């Protein structure tokens, strides 16, 4: 990835977005994020 004059080969970037109920409802978003975080560990 090359960005703004900084060169670092073999780097990665991750982008995420919350839409719908996940964006509007804190309780729904937190429940979802807690569920997926326990699956990743």
mmCIF entry with sequence, helices, sheets and N, C-alpha, C, O atoms, coordinates in Angstrom:
data_MODEL
# 
_entry.id   MODEL 
# 
_entity.id                         1 
_entity.type                       polymer 
_entity.pdbx_number_of_molecules   1 
# 
_entity_poly.entity_id                      1 
_entity_poly.type                           'polypeptide(L)' 
_entity_poly.nstd_linkage                   no 
_entity_poly.nstd_monomer                   no 
_entity_poly.pdbx_seq_one_letter_code       
;(UNK)(UNK)(UNK)(UNK)(UNK)(UNK)(UNK)(UNK)(UNK)(UNK)(UNK)(UNK)(UNK)(UNK)(UNK)(UNK)
(UNK)(UNK)(UNK)(UNK)(UNK)(UNK)(UNK)(UNK)(UNK)(UNK)(UNK)(UNK)(UNK)(UNK)(UNK)(UNK)
(UNK)(UNK)(UNK)(UNK)(UNK)(UNK)(UNK)(UNK)(UNK)
;
_entity_poly.pdbx_seq_one_letter_code_can   XXXXXXXXXXXXXXXXXXXXXXXXXXXXXXXXXXXXXXXXX 
_entity_poly.pdbx_strand_id                 A 
# 
loop_
_entity_poly_seq.entity_id 
_entity_poly_seq.num 
_entity_poly_seq.mon_id 
_entity_poly_seq.hetero 
1 1  UNK n 
1 2  UNK n 
1 3  UNK n 
1 4  UNK n 
1 5  UNK n 
1 6  UNK n 
1 7  UNK n 
1 8  UNK n 
1 9  UNK n 
1 10 UNK n 
1 11 UNK n 
1 12 UNK n 
1 13 UNK n 
1 14 UNK n 
1 15 UNK n 
1 16 UNK n 
1 17 UNK n 
1 18 UNK n 
1 19 UNK n 
1 20 UNK n 
1 21 UNK n 
1 22 UNK n 
1 23 UNK n 
1 24 UNK n 
1 25 UNK n 
1 26 UNK n 
1 27 UNK n 
1 28 UNK n 
1 29 UNK n 
1 30 UNK n 
1 31 UNK n 
1 32 UNK n 
1 33 UNK n 
1 34 UNK n 
1 35 UNK n 
1 36 UNK n 
1 37 UNK n 
1 38 UNK n 
1 39 UNK n 
1 40 UNK n 
1 41 UNK n 
# 
_struct_asym.id          A 
_struct_asym.entity_id   1 
# 
loop_
_struct_conf.conf_type_id 
_struct_conf.id 
_struct_conf.pdbx_PDB_helix_id 
_struct_conf.beg_label_comp_id 
_struct_conf.beg_label_asym_id 
_struct_conf.beg_label_seq_id 
_struct_conf.pdbx_beg_PDB_ins_code 
_struct_conf.end_label_comp_id 
_struct_conf.end_label_asym_id 
_struct_conf.end_label_seq_id 
_struct_conf.pdbx_end_PDB_ins_code 
_struct_conf.beg_auth_comp_id 
_struct_conf.beg_auth_asym_id 
_struct_conf.beg_auth_seq_id 
_struct_conf.end_auth_comp_id 
_struct_conf.end_auth_asym_id 
_struct_conf.end_auth_seq_id 
_struct_conf.pdbx_PDB_helix_class 
_struct_conf.details 
_struct_conf.pdbx_PDB_helix_length 
HELX_P HELX_P1 AA1 UNK A 21 ? UNK A 24 ? UNK A 21 UNK A 24 1 ? 4  
HELX_P HELX_P2 AA2 UNK A 26 ? UNK A 40 ? UNK A 26 UNK A 40 1 ? 15 
# 
_struct_conf_type.id          HELX_P 
_struct_conf_type.criteria    ? 
_struct_conf_type.reference   ? 
# 
_struct_sheet.id               AA1 
_struct_sheet.type             ? 
_struct_sheet.number_strands   2 
_struct_sheet.details          ? 
# 
_struct_sheet_order.sheet_id     AA1 
_struct_sheet_order.range_id_1   1 
_struct_sheet_order.range_id_2   2 
_struct_sheet_order.offset       ? 
_struct_sheet_order.sense        anti-parallel 
# 
loop_
_struct_sheet_range.sheet_id 
_struct_sheet_range.id 
_struct_sheet_range.beg_label_comp_id 
_struct_sheet_range.beg_label_asym_id 
_struct_sheet_range.beg_label_seq_id 
_struct_sheet_range.pdbx_beg_PDB_ins_code 
_struct_sheet_range.end_label_comp_id 
_struct_sheet_range.end_label_asym_id 
_struct_sheet_range.end_label_seq_id 
_struct_sheet_range.pdbx_end_PDB_ins_code 
_struct_sheet_range.beg_auth_comp_id 
_struct_sheet_range.beg_auth_asym_id 
_struct_sheet_range.beg_auth_seq_id 
_struct_sheet_range.end_auth_comp_id 
_struct_sheet_range.end_auth_asym_id 
_struct_sheet_range.end_auth_seq_id 
AA1 1 UNK A 2 ? UNK A 3 ? UNK A 2 UNK A 3 
AA1 2 UNK A 6 ? UNK A 7 ? UNK A 6 UNK A 7 
# 
loop_
_atom_site.group_PDB 
_atom_site.id 
_atom_site.type_symbol 
_atom_site.label_atom_id 
_atom_site.label_alt_id 
_atom_site.label_comp_id 
_atom_site.label_asym_id 
_atom_site.label_entity_id 
_atom_site.label_seq_id 
_atom_site.pdbx_PDB_ins_code 
_atom_site.Cartn_x 
_atom_site.Cartn_y 
_atom_site.Cartn_z 
_atom_site.occupancy 
_atom_site.B_iso_or_equiv 
_atom_site.pdbx_formal_charge 
_atom_site.auth_seq_id 
_atom_site.auth_comp_id 
_atom_site.auth_asym_id 
_atom_site.auth_atom_id 
_atom_site.pdbx_PDB_model_num 
ATOM 1   N N  . UNK A 1 1  ? 0.852   -1.167  0.000  1.00 0.00 ? 1  UNK A N  1 
ATOM 2   C CA . UNK A 1 1  ? 0.000   0.000   0.000  1.00 0.00 ? 1  UNK A CA 1 
ATOM 3   C C  . UNK A 1 1  ? 0.899   1.232   0.000  1.00 0.00 ? 1  UNK A C  1 
ATOM 4   O O  . UNK A 1 1  ? 1.864   1.299   0.761  1.00 0.00 ? 1  UNK A O  1 
ATOM 5   N N  . UNK A 1 2  ? 0.594   2.173   -0.824 1.00 0.00 ? 2  UNK A N  1 
ATOM 6   C CA . UNK A 1 2  ? 1.344   3.421   -0.878 1.00 0.00 ? 2  UNK A CA 1 
ATOM 7   C C  . UNK A 1 2  ? 0.345   4.550   -0.666 1.00 0.00 ? 2  UNK A C  1 
ATOM 8   O O  . UNK A 1 2  ? -0.638  4.669   -1.398 1.00 0.00 ? 2  UNK A O  1 
ATOM 9   N N  . UNK A 1 3  ? 0.607   5.379   0.343  1.00 0.00 ? 3  UNK A N  1 
ATOM 10  C CA . UNK A 1 3  ? -0.352  6.429   0.670  1.00 0.00 ? 3  UNK A CA 1 
ATOM 11  C C  . UNK A 1 3  ? 0.388   7.654   1.181  1.00 0.00 ? 3  UNK A C  1 
ATOM 12  O O  . UNK A 1 3  ? 1.216   7.549   2.086  1.00 0.00 ? 3  UNK A O  1 
ATOM 13  N N  . UNK A 1 4  ? 0.099   8.800   0.614  1.00 0.00 ? 4  UNK A N  1 
ATOM 14  C CA . UNK A 1 4  ? 0.659   10.079  1.054  1.00 0.00 ? 4  UNK A CA 1 
ATOM 15  C C  . UNK A 1 4  ? 2.179   10.049  1.184  1.00 0.00 ? 4  UNK A C  1 
ATOM 16  O O  . UNK A 1 4  ? 2.734   10.587  2.143  1.00 0.00 ? 4  UNK A O  1 
ATOM 17  N N  . UNK A 1 5  ? 2.835   9.436   0.242  1.00 0.00 ? 5  UNK A N  1 
ATOM 18  C CA . UNK A 1 5  ? 4.275   9.436   0.230  1.00 0.00 ? 5  UNK A CA 1 
ATOM 19  C C  . UNK A 1 5  ? 4.906   8.408   1.149  1.00 0.00 ? 5  UNK A C  1 
ATOM 20  O O  . UNK A 1 5  ? 6.128   8.257   1.154  1.00 0.00 ? 5  UNK A O  1 
ATOM 21  N N  . UNK A 1 6  ? 4.105   7.700   1.923  1.00 0.00 ? 6  UNK A N  1 
ATOM 22  C CA . UNK A 1 6  ? 4.639   6.658   2.803  1.00 0.00 ? 6  UNK A CA 1 
ATOM 23  C C  . UNK A 1 6  ? 4.551   5.341   2.056  1.00 0.00 ? 6  UNK A C  1 
ATOM 24  O O  . UNK A 1 6  ? 3.478   4.956   1.589  1.00 0.00 ? 6  UNK A O  1 
ATOM 25  N N  . UNK A 1 7  ? 5.658   4.660   1.943  1.00 0.00 ? 7  UNK A N  1 
ATOM 26  C CA . UNK A 1 7  ? 5.678   3.391   1.220  1.00 0.00 ? 7  UNK A CA 1 
ATOM 27  C C  . UNK A 1 7  ? 5.936   2.251   2.190  1.00 0.00 ? 7  UNK A C  1 
ATOM 28  O O  . UNK A 1 7  ? 6.960   2.218   2.873  1.00 0.00 ? 7  UNK A O  1 
ATOM 29  N N  . UNK A 1 8  ? 5.020   1.341   2.241  1.00 0.00 ? 8  UNK A N  1 
ATOM 30  C CA . UNK A 1 8  ? 5.192   0.152   3.053  1.00 0.00 ? 8  UNK A CA 1 
ATOM 31  C C  . UNK A 1 8  ? 4.572   -0.999  2.287  1.00 0.00 ? 8  UNK A C  1 
ATOM 32  O O  . UNK A 1 8  ? 3.349   -1.095  2.184  1.00 0.00 ? 8  UNK A O  1 
ATOM 33  N N  . UNK A 1 9  ? 5.392   -1.853  1.761  1.00 0.00 ? 9  UNK A N  1 
ATOM 34  C CA . UNK A 1 9  ? 4.900   -2.970  0.974  1.00 0.00 ? 9  UNK A CA 1 
ATOM 35  C C  . UNK A 1 9  ? 4.325   -4.053  1.881  1.00 0.00 ? 9  UNK A C  1 
ATOM 36  O O  . UNK A 1 9  ? 4.702   -4.184  3.046  1.00 0.00 ? 9  UNK A O  1 
ATOM 37  N N  . UNK A 1 10 ? 3.403   -4.820  1.314  1.00 0.00 ? 10 UNK A N  1 
ATOM 38  C CA . UNK A 1 10 ? 2.771   -5.949  2.012  1.00 0.00 ? 10 UNK A CA 1 
ATOM 39  C C  . UNK A 1 10 ? 1.999   -5.523  3.262  1.00 0.00 ? 10 UNK A C  1 
ATOM 40  O O  . UNK A 1 10 ? 1.906   -6.290  4.221  1.00 0.00 ? 10 UNK A O  1 
ATOM 41  N N  . UNK A 1 11 ? 1.450   -4.317  3.259  1.00 0.00 ? 11 UNK A N  1 
ATOM 42  C CA . UNK A 1 11 ? 0.630   -3.876  4.374  1.00 0.00 ? 11 UNK A CA 1 
ATOM 43  C C  . UNK A 1 11 ? -0.845  -4.057  4.008  1.00 0.00 ? 11 UNK A C  1 
ATOM 44  O O  . UNK A 1 11 ? -1.190  -4.248  2.842  1.00 0.00 ? 11 UNK A O  1 
ATOM 45  N N  . UNK A 1 12 ? -1.692  -3.994  5.010  1.00 0.00 ? 12 UNK A N  1 
ATOM 46  C CA . UNK A 1 12 ? -3.124  -4.190  4.790  1.00 0.00 ? 12 UNK A CA 1 
ATOM 47  C C  . UNK A 1 12 ? -3.910  -3.121  5.535  1.00 0.00 ? 12 UNK A C  1 
ATOM 48  O O  . UNK A 1 12 ? -3.446  -2.579  6.538  1.00 0.00 ? 12 UNK A O  1 
ATOM 49  N N  . UNK A 1 13 ? -5.093  -2.827  5.038  1.00 0.00 ? 13 UNK A N  1 
ATOM 50  C CA . UNK A 1 13 ? -5.994  -1.886  5.700  1.00 0.00 ? 13 UNK A CA 1 
ATOM 51  C C  . UNK A 1 13 ? -7.373  -2.531  5.787  1.00 0.00 ? 13 UNK A C  1 
ATOM 52  O O  . UNK A 1 13 ? -7.802  -3.238  4.875  1.00 0.00 ? 13 UNK A O  1 
ATOM 53  N N  . UNK A 1 14 ? -8.050  -2.277  6.887  1.00 0.00 ? 14 UNK A N  1 
ATOM 54  C CA . UNK A 1 14 ? -9.393  -2.804  7.085  1.00 0.00 ? 14 UNK A CA 1 
ATOM 55  C C  . UNK A 1 14 ? -10.345 -1.635  7.303  1.00 0.00 ? 14 UNK A C  1 
ATOM 56  O O  . UNK A 1 14 ? -10.056 -0.720  8.073  1.00 0.00 ? 14 UNK A O  1 
ATOM 57  N N  . UNK A 1 15 ? -11.479 -1.678  6.619  1.00 0.00 ? 15 UNK A N  1 
ATOM 58  C CA . UNK A 1 15 ? -12.500 -0.650  6.763  1.00 0.00 ? 15 UNK A CA 1 
ATOM 59  C C  . UNK A 1 15 ? -13.798 -1.321  7.190  1.00 0.00 ? 15 UNK A C  1 
ATOM 60  O O  . UNK A 1 15 ? -14.143 -2.392  6.692  1.00 0.00 ? 15 UNK A O  1 
ATOM 61  N N  . UNK A 1 16 ? -14.508 -0.695  8.104  1.00 0.00 ? 16 UNK A N  1 
ATOM 62  C CA . UNK A 1 16 ? -15.782 -1.266  8.529  1.00 0.00 ? 16 UNK A CA 1 
ATOM 63  C C  . UNK A 1 16 ? -16.835 -0.170  8.595  1.00 0.00 ? 16 UNK A C  1 
ATOM 64  O O  . UNK A 1 16 ? -16.514 1.016   8.674  1.00 0.00 ? 16 UNK A O  1 
ATOM 65  N N  . UNK A 1 17 ? -18.096 -0.586  8.561  1.00 0.00 ? 17 UNK A N  1 
ATOM 66  C CA . UNK A 1 17 ? -19.209 0.357   8.653  1.00 0.00 ? 17 UNK A CA 1 
ATOM 67  C C  . UNK A 1 17 ? -20.373 -0.318  9.360  1.00 0.00 ? 17 UNK A C  1 
ATOM 68  O O  . UNK A 1 17 ? -20.595 -1.518  9.199  1.00 0.00 ? 17 UNK A O  1 
ATOM 69  N N  . UNK A 1 18 ? -21.099 0.439   10.125 1.00 0.00 ? 18 UNK A N  1 
ATOM 70  C CA . UNK A 1 18 ? -22.294 -0.063  10.797 1.00 0.00 ? 18 UNK A CA 1 
ATOM 71  C C  . UNK A 1 18 ? -23.504 0.581   10.132 1.00 0.00 ? 18 UNK A C  1 
ATOM 72  O O  . UNK A 1 18 ? -23.550 1.800   9.964  1.00 0.00 ? 18 UNK A O  1 
ATOM 73  N N  . UNK A 1 19 ? -24.472 -0.229  9.759  1.00 0.00 ? 19 UNK A N  1 
ATOM 74  C CA . UNK A 1 19 ? -25.676 0.261   9.095  1.00 0.00 ? 19 UNK A CA 1 
ATOM 75  C C  . UNK A 1 19 ? -26.922 -0.216  9.822  1.00 0.00 ? 19 UNK A C  1 
ATOM 76  O O  . UNK A 1 19 ? -26.872 -1.171  10.597 1.00 0.00 ? 19 UNK A O  1 
ATOM 77  N N  . UNK A 1 20 ? -28.017 0.439   9.574  1.00 0.00 ? 20 UNK A N  1 
ATOM 78  C CA . UNK A 1 20 ? -29.312 0.022   10.105 1.00 0.00 ? 20 UNK A CA 1 
ATOM 79  C C  . UNK A 1 20 ? -29.348 0.016   11.624 1.00 0.00 ? 20 UNK A C  1 
ATOM 80  O O  . UNK A 1 20 ? -28.907 0.968   12.268 1.00 0.00 ? 20 UNK A O  1 
ATOM 81  N N  . UNK A 1 21 ? -29.878 -1.068  12.196 1.00 0.00 ? 21 UNK A N  1 
ATOM 82  C CA . UNK A 1 21 ? -30.025 -1.189  13.649 1.00 0.00 ? 21 UNK A CA 1 
ATOM 83  C C  . UNK A 1 21 ? -28.685 -1.164  14.368 1.00 0.00 ? 21 UNK A C  1 
ATOM 84  O O  . UNK A 1 21 ? -28.595 -0.686  15.499 1.00 0.00 ? 21 UNK A O  1 
ATOM 85  N N  . UNK A 1 22 ? -27.642 -1.675  13.719 1.00 0.00 ? 22 UNK A N  1 
ATOM 86  C CA . UNK A 1 22 ? -26.329 -1.688  14.352 1.00 0.00 ? 22 UNK A CA 1 
ATOM 87  C C  . UNK A 1 22 ? -25.819 -0.267  14.575 1.00 0.00 ? 22 UNK A C  1 
ATOM 88  O O  . UNK A 1 22 ? -25.122 -0.002  15.554 1.00 0.00 ? 22 UNK A O  1 
ATOM 89  N N  . UNK A 1 23 ? -26.161 0.632   13.681 1.00 0.00 ? 23 UNK A N  1 
ATOM 90  C CA . UNK A 1 23 ? -25.715 2.020   13.803 1.00 0.00 ? 23 UNK A CA 1 
ATOM 91  C C  . UNK A 1 23 ? -26.575 2.810   14.781 1.00 0.00 ? 23 UNK A C  1 
ATOM 92  O O  . UNK A 1 23 ? -26.070 3.668   15.504 1.00 0.00 ? 23 UNK A O  1 
ATOM 93  N N  . UNK A 1 24 ? -27.863 2.523   14.803 1.00 0.00 ? 24 UNK A N  1 
ATOM 94  C CA . UNK A 1 24 ? -28.807 3.328   15.568 1.00 0.00 ? 24 UNK A CA 1 
ATOM 95  C C  . UNK A 1 24 ? -29.024 2.843   16.997 1.00 0.00 ? 24 UNK A C  1 
ATOM 96  O O  . UNK A 1 24 ? -29.330 3.645   17.879 1.00 0.00 ? 24 UNK A O  1 
ATOM 97  N N  . UNK A 1 25 ? -28.872 1.559   17.234 1.00 0.00 ? 25 UNK A N  1 
ATOM 98  C CA . UNK A 1 25 ? -29.217 0.983   18.536 1.00 0.00 ? 25 UNK A CA 1 
ATOM 99  C C  . UNK A 1 25 ? -27.955 0.477   19.237 1.00 0.00 ? 25 UNK A C  1 
ATOM 100 O O  . UNK A 1 25 ? -27.362 -0.521  18.827 1.00 0.00 ? 25 UNK A O  1 
ATOM 101 N N  . UNK A 1 26 ? -27.552 1.183   20.302 1.00 0.00 ? 26 UNK A N  1 
ATOM 102 C CA . UNK A 1 26 ? -26.340 0.805   21.043 1.00 0.00 ? 26 UNK A CA 1 
ATOM 103 C C  . UNK A 1 26 ? -26.410 -0.620  21.576 1.00 0.00 ? 26 UNK A C  1 
ATOM 104 O O  . UNK A 1 26 ? -25.419 -1.350  21.544 1.00 0.00 ? 26 UNK A O  1 
ATOM 105 N N  . UNK A 1 27 ? -27.570 -1.009  22.062 1.00 0.00 ? 27 UNK A N  1 
ATOM 106 C CA . UNK A 1 27 ? -27.717 -2.340  22.655 1.00 0.00 ? 27 UNK A CA 1 
ATOM 107 C C  . UNK A 1 27 ? -27.506 -3.442  21.605 1.00 0.00 ? 27 UNK A C  1 
ATOM 108 O O  . UNK A 1 27 ? -26.810 -4.423  21.863 1.00 0.00 ? 27 UNK A O  1 
ATOM 109 N N  . UNK A 1 28 ? -28.103 -3.276  20.435 1.00 0.00 ? 28 UNK A N  1 
ATOM 110 C CA . UNK A 1 28 ? -27.956 -4.247  19.351 1.00 0.00 ? 28 UNK A CA 1 
ATOM 111 C C  . UNK A 1 28 ? -26.510 -4.317  18.885 1.00 0.00 ? 28 UNK A C  1 
ATOM 112 O O  . UNK A 1 28 ? -25.973 -5.407  18.692 1.00 0.00 ? 28 UNK A O  1 
ATOM 113 N N  . UNK A 1 29 ? -25.876 -3.160  18.704 1.00 0.00 ? 29 UNK A N  1 
ATOM 114 C CA . UNK A 1 29 ? -24.484 -3.105  18.251 1.00 0.00 ? 29 UNK A CA 1 
ATOM 115 C C  . UNK A 1 29 ? -23.558 -3.782  19.260 1.00 0.00 ? 29 UNK A C  1 
ATOM 116 O O  . UNK A 1 29 ? -22.707 -4.585  18.877 1.00 0.00 ? 29 UNK A O  1 
ATOM 117 N N  . UNK A 1 30 ? -23.716 -3.464  20.540 1.00 0.00 ? 30 UNK A N  1 
ATOM 118 C CA . UNK A 1 30 ? -22.859 -4.064  21.566 1.00 0.00 ? 30 UNK A CA 1 
ATOM 119 C C  . UNK A 1 30 ? -23.047 -5.565  21.668 1.00 0.00 ? 30 UNK A C  1 
ATOM 120 O O  . UNK A 1 30 ? -22.080 -6.304  21.849 1.00 0.00 ? 30 UNK A O  1 
ATOM 121 N N  . UNK A 1 31 ? -24.282 -6.019  21.553 1.00 0.00 ? 31 UNK A N  1 
ATOM 122 C CA . UNK A 1 31 ? -24.543 -7.459  21.590 1.00 0.00 ? 31 UNK A CA 1 
ATOM 123 C C  . UNK A 1 31 ? -23.835 -8.156  20.432 1.00 0.00 ? 31 UNK A C  1 
ATOM 124 O O  . UNK A 1 31 ? -23.186 -9.183  20.628 1.00 0.00 ? 31 UNK A O  1 
ATOM 125 N N  . UNK A 1 32 ? -23.955 -7.609  19.243 1.00 0.00 ? 32 UNK A N  1 
ATOM 126 C CA . UNK A 1 32 ? -23.310 -8.186  18.071 1.00 0.00 ? 32 UNK A CA 1 
ATOM 127 C C  . UNK A 1 32 ? -21.790 -8.199  18.218 1.00 0.00 ? 32 UNK A C  1 
ATOM 128 O O  . UNK A 1 32 ? -21.150 -9.224  17.986 1.00 0.00 ? 32 UNK A O  1 
ATOM 129 N N  . UNK A 1 33 ? -21.215 -7.061  18.604 1.00 0.00 ? 33 UNK A N  1 
ATOM 130 C CA . UNK A 1 33 ? -19.759 -6.980  18.742 1.00 0.00 ? 33 UNK A CA 1 
ATOM 131 C C  . UNK A 1 33 ? -19.241 -7.927  19.824 1.00 0.00 ? 33 UNK A C  1 
ATOM 132 O O  . UNK A 1 33 ? -18.172 -8.518  19.667 1.00 0.00 ? 33 UNK A O  1 
ATOM 133 N N  . UNK A 1 34 ? -19.985 -8.075  20.914 1.00 0.00 ? 34 UNK A N  1 
ATOM 134 C CA . UNK A 1 34 ? -19.587 -9.032  21.949 1.00 0.00 ? 34 UNK A CA 1 
ATOM 135 C C  . UNK A 1 34 ? -19.631 -10.461 21.446 1.00 0.00 ? 34 UNK A C  1 
ATOM 136 O O  . UNK A 1 34 ? -18.752 -11.260 21.766 1.00 0.00 ? 34 UNK A O  1 
ATOM 137 N N  . UNK A 1 35 ? -20.641 -10.788 20.666 1.00 0.00 ? 35 UNK A N  1 
ATOM 138 C CA . UNK A 1 35 ? -20.748 -12.142 20.118 1.00 0.00 ? 35 UNK A CA 1 
ATOM 139 C C  . UNK A 1 35 ? -19.606 -12.464 19.179 1.00 0.00 ? 35 UNK A C  1 
ATOM 140 O O  . UNK A 1 35 ? -19.024 -13.545 19.266 1.00 0.00 ? 35 UNK A O  1 
ATOM 141 N N  . UNK A 1 36 ? -19.272 -11.551 18.284 1.00 0.00 ? 36 UNK A N  1 
ATOM 142 C CA . UNK A 1 36 ? -18.202 -11.865 17.329 1.00 0.00 ? 36 UNK A CA 1 
ATOM 143 C C  . UNK A 1 36 ? -16.833 -11.810 17.993 1.00 0.00 ? 36 UNK A C  1 
ATOM 144 O O  . UNK A 1 36 ? -15.924 -12.524 17.569 1.00 0.00 ? 36 UNK A O  1 
ATOM 145 N N  . UNK A 1 37 ? -16.658 -10.987 19.018 1.00 0.00 ? 37 UNK A N  1 
ATOM 146 C CA . UNK A 1 37 ? -15.348 -10.933 19.676 1.00 0.00 ? 37 UNK A CA 1 
ATOM 147 C C  . UNK A 1 37 ? -15.069 -12.219 20.430 1.00 0.00 ? 37 UNK A C  1 
ATOM 148 O O  . UNK A 1 37 ? -13.915 -12.640 20.511 1.00 0.00 ? 37 UNK A O  1 
ATOM 149 N N  . UNK A 1 38 ? -16.091 -12.857 20.986 1.00 0.00 ? 38 UNK A N  1 
ATOM 150 C CA . UNK A 1 38 ? -15.872 -14.115 21.688 1.00 0.00 ? 38 UNK A CA 1 
ATOM 151 C C  . UNK A 1 38 ? -15.567 -15.249 20.711 1.00 0.00 ? 38 UNK A C  1 
ATOM 152 O O  . UNK A 1 38 ? -14.872 -16.203 21.063 1.00 0.00 ? 38 UNK A O  1 
ATOM 153 N N  . UNK A 1 39 ? -16.076 -15.150 19.500 1.00 0.00 ? 39 UNK A N  1 
ATOM 154 C CA . UNK A 1 39 ? -15.800 -16.163 18.468 1.00 0.00 ? 39 UNK A CA 1 
ATOM 155 C C  . UNK A 1 39 ? -14.383 -16.040 17.913 1.00 0.00 ? 39 UNK A C  1 
ATOM 156 O O  . UNK A 1 39 ? -13.814 -17.028 17.448 1.00 0.00 ? 39 UNK A O  1 
ATOM 157 N N  . UNK A 1 40 ? -13.807 -14.834 17.956 1.00 0.00 ? 40 UNK A N  1 
ATOM 158 C CA . UNK A 1 40 ? -12.472 -14.597 17.401 1.00 0.00 ? 40 UNK A CA 1 
ATOM 159 C C  . UNK A 1 40 ? -11.360 -14.984 18.362 1.00 0.00 ? 40 UNK A C  1 
ATOM 160 O O  . UNK A 1 40 ? -10.220 -15.180 17.941 1.00 0.00 ? 40 UNK A O  1 
ATOM 161 N N  . UNK A 1 41 ? -11.674 -15.096 19.641 1.00 0.00 ? 41 UNK A N  1 
ATOM 162 C CA . UNK A 1 41 ? -10.624 -15.419 20.608 1.00 0.00 ? 41 UNK A CA 1 
ATOM 163 C C  . UNK A 1 41 ? -10.586 -16.874 20.950 1.00 0.00 ? 41 UNK A C  1 
ATOM 164 O O  . UNK A 1 41 ? -9.754  -17.298 21.752 1.00 0.00 ? 41 UNK A O  1 
# 
